[in-house]
Amino acid sequence: MFTLVGRTVPSDGRDGVTVSPAARCARYRERVPPALRTRLSPALRSRLLPALAAVATVAAGLTVRAVTGGWFAKYAGDALYTVLVHALIVLVLPRVPPVRAAIGALAFSWAVEFAQLTPVPAALSEASVLARLVLGSTFGAADLAAYAAGATLAATAHALVRRAP
């Protein structure tokens, strides 16, 4: 039994009363032992999933590079690069809509790719492995399509996660 809008109703809902999701969550919280309850701030809670997505994306990118080769590894890595940028945008701005985050990730990825038409990324890539991973060294028009595919994938996953109860 629990109280719902000033009256006590059975918790199983057999009398036809609809139990709100908030009431179900409260009932669940009462059953969890205090030692297992964690109090995450709303700011931390809203950033936990994007942080895990960023880590999973890096792991997926490294795995694709290690396990596969050729064109698939190259373009999958490019798509995952944009997925990672999307996850980092959502990490910084948790309430950003999926389409806006995808547009931002795609714009950043394309800006990095077009910057490769200048000699700056190539010079930085020679000096640092990290710069080579982030900036690349040579322009490839096909990379632009892979970035668009990654942005679409990220926006779709983001929208599905936001829609889930």
N, C-alpha and C positions, 0 to 999 in steps of 0.2 A: 504494500500500500504506500502511496505517496500523495502529496498534496498538489493539486493542479487547479489553479485559479480559485483558491479558497475552499475547495472541497476535496475530500479524500476519495480516491477511486482505486479499484484493483489495478495492480501493475501489469496484469496480462491483457488488459483492454477488452475483456469478455463482455462488458456491458455496453459496448458500442461506442465508448468514448475514444476519440482519437488522441493519442499521446504525441505531443510535439517532440521533434528531434532533440530540443534542449532538455526536455524532461527525461528522455531516454539517456542522454549523456550524463545528466545528474545522477540518475539511478545507477549507471555503470560506475561512475566515480565513487559512489558510496561503497561498492563492492571491492574496489581495489585497495589492498592494504596500504597504510600510510608509508611504509618503507619503500614501496614501488612507485609512489606518486612523485612525479617531477614537476617542478614549477618553472617552465620556460617562459621567458618574457615573450609577449606577442611579436616584438621585433626579431628576436632570435628564432622563434617558431616559424615566422614567415620567410626566413632566410635559410632554414635548414635544408629544405628540399632543393632549392637552386644550388646550394653548396655541394650537396651530394650528387646532383646532376653534373656539375662541373668536374668533380673528381671522376665520376663514371665516364664522362666524355673523354677525359685525358687518358684513362685506362683503355677505353675502346680504341682510341687513336693509336696508342702505342701497340696494342694487340694487333690491330689491322696491319700496321707497318711490319710487325715481327712475323706474322703468320702468312700474310699474302704478299704479293709483289705485283709489279707491272702497273698497268693503268688503273686497276681497281684500287690498289693501295693509295695511289696518288690522289685520285678523285674522291675516294672515301675520306682520306685525310683532309682534303679541302672542305668537304661538306661538314665533317666533324669540327673543323676549325670554326666555322660559322655557328654551329650548335654550341660550342664552348663560349663564344662571344655572346650569344643569346642568353646562356645560363648566367654569365657574369653580369649582364645588364639586369636580369631579373633579381640577381643577388643584391645589387646596389639599389634597384628600384622595384621592390616586391609587388607593388600594385600596378605596374605597367601592363597594359593590355597585350596579349600575345602578338597581335599584328604589328603594333608599334615596336615591340622588342625585336621582332624579326626584321623589320625595316631598318632598325638601328644596327643590328648585327650584319645585315647584308651591306649596308652603306659602309660600315667600317671595313668589312672584308674586301669590298670592291676598291675602297680608297687605298688599302695596303697593296692590292694587286696593281692598281694604276700607278702607284708610287714606284713600282718596279720598272717602269719605263724610264726612270731617272737613275743615275749611277749611285745614289745614296744607299738604298737597301743592299746592293751588291757589295759596296765597300764595308758596310756594317756587318754583313754576313761573313765576310772574310775574316773579320776581327773576332767574331763571337759566334759560338754554336747556338746560343739562345736567340740572338738576333736572326740567325738563319732560320730557326724554327718559327719565329714570330713573323718576320718580314719576308722571308723567301729571298730569291735573288733574281729570278727572271720572270718576265711577264708571259702569261699564257691565256689566250682568250677562252679556252675551254674551262679554265679554272672559274671563270665568272658563272658559268652554268652550274658547276658543282657547288659554288657558294649559294646560289639561288635554291638548289635542291636542299641544302642544309638548312637554310632559313625556313623553307616550307616545312621540313620535318620538325624543326624546333617549334615553330608556331603551332603546328598540329598537336604535338605532345603537350605543349604548354596549355592550349585550350582544353584538351581532354583532362588534364590534371585540375585545372580550375573548375571544370564542370562537375568533377567527382564530388560526392557528398563528404 
